[in-house]
Amino acid sequence: MKVFKELYNYRELLKNNIKKEIRGKYKGSWLGILWTFLNPLLMLAVYSFVFPYILRVNVENYTIFMIVALIPWNFFTTAIQMGTGSVVANGNILKKVYFPREIIPISITTSQLVNFLITCLIMFAFIIFSGVGFSYHALLFPLLIVIQYLIILAFNFILSAMTVFV
């Protein structure tokens, strides 16, 4: 309970760190936040061409199949890649100022969650405009997001701590 109380006391720092991560991801790029949309769309375009036409994969509604799998996978891989080295990358700050060390992996994972939720708009648009539509299973989507977030956060805590020692 002490950890949660301490995180609550430093909630402004956590909020500012999350905002910094979201703004800083595409800060120097020409298209800025549009990369959040373009990256999965370009990957989907490549996969939608290569697998059905070159490799002859025969799956019904393959584009929808790919986007529903690709967007959560990108969330997982990006959050793990960024979170693993986050404590080492912020080592100078950690040595100078006291704050709960958990804030760094939490802010990385939460900023990637925000990017994931933005790219989910692409996924929903594809599902709606393709004519496939939603089933009642879509009601479980918020629960799956929470579970995936907690799993990624746990991995980031473990891997960022291991990275400090390795």
N, C-alpha and C positions, 0 to 999 in steps of 0.2 A: 504493500500500500504506500510505502514511503516514495517509491519511484513514481507512482501516479500523482502523488501530492506535489512532488518536485516538478514534474512535467507541467502540472497545472499552474504552479507558480511562475514558470518560465514560458507560459503559453504565448506571450507576445513575441518572444524571441523565436519560438517555433513558427508562428504565423509569418513573421518577417523572413525567416529562412526559407520557408516554402515559396513565398512570393519571389524571393531572390532566385531560387532555382528555376521557377517557371519563366521568369523574365530573361534569365541569363542563358537559357538553353539555345535560343535562336537569336540572341542579341546582335551578333555581328553579321548575321546572314542577310542576304539581299531580300528574301521573301518573308523573313521573320516567322510569325506564327503560322503562316500558310504551309510551312514544312510539316506541321503536325498533320495536315490533311494530305499533302502531296506524297509524303514518304510511304504511307500504306497504300495509297492509290497506285503509285508507280510499281511497288512490289506486287500488288495484285494484278496489274496489267502484265507484268512479266510472267508471273505464275499462271495466269489465265491463258496465256498464249503457249507457253512451253509445255505444260503438262497435257492439256487436251489435244493440241495439234502436233507437237513434235514427239512426245512420249506416248501419245494415244491412250491417255487415261480416260476411261469412260465412266464418269460419275454424273448422275443427274444433278442439275443445278450446281455445277462445279464452282462457279464464281462465288455463289453464296456460301457454299461449303468452305471455300478458301478464306473468305473474308471473316467468317465467324470464327475460324481457327487462328487466322493470322494476327488479328488485332489483339486478342488476349496474349498470344505468344510474344508479340512485340513488347507489350507491357511488362511481361515477366522478364524477358532478356534484357531490356533496357534498364529496368529498375535494378536488376542484379548486377549488371555491369557497372552502373554508376554507384550503387551502394557499397559494393565490395571495397573499393578504394577510398571511400568518402572520409573515413576517420584519418587515414594517413594523409590524404590531400589537405585536410583541415588541421593538421598537426600543430602548425604555428599558433593558430587561434586557441587550440585546446591547452597549449602550454602557458598562454598568457592570461586567459580569463577563465574563471570557473563558471560552468553551466553543465547541466546534465548531458553526458556524452551521448545519450540515446537520441537527443534531438537531431543529430546529424543524419543517421540512417532513416529516422522517421521523416525528416523533411525531404530527403531524396525520394523515398518511396511514395510519399503523399503527392509530391509534385508530379511524379510519373503517373499516379492515379488520376490526377486532373487531366494530363495529356491523354490518358486512356479514355476517360469519359468524353473528351472532345472528339476523339477518333471513333467513338461508338456512334456518333451521329452519322458517320459515313456508313457504318454497318447497318444501322436502322434504315437509312435511305436506300441502300441496296436491297434490303429485305422488302421494303414497301414497294419500291418501283419495279422490282423483278416479278411481282405477282405471286411470290411464294407466300408472303404474309406471315403473321405470327401465330404460334400455337399457345396453348395454355402453359406450356413449359417456359415461356418467356417471363412468367411471373417469378420464376426462380432466379432470374438474372441478377437482381440486386443482392440476393444471398450469395451467389457465386462470386460476385465482385468483392464482397466483404471477406469471404473465405480466401480468395486469391490474394487480396491485399495483406491479410494476416500471415499467410504463408510466405509471401515475398518479404514482409517485414521481419519475420523470424529468420529467414535465410540471410537477410542483410545484417541483422544483429550478429549472427554467428560468423558469417564470412568477413565482415568488417573487423571483428575482433581477431579472427585468425590472421587476417592480412597485416595487422599491426605487429604480430609476433613473427610472421614469416618474412 
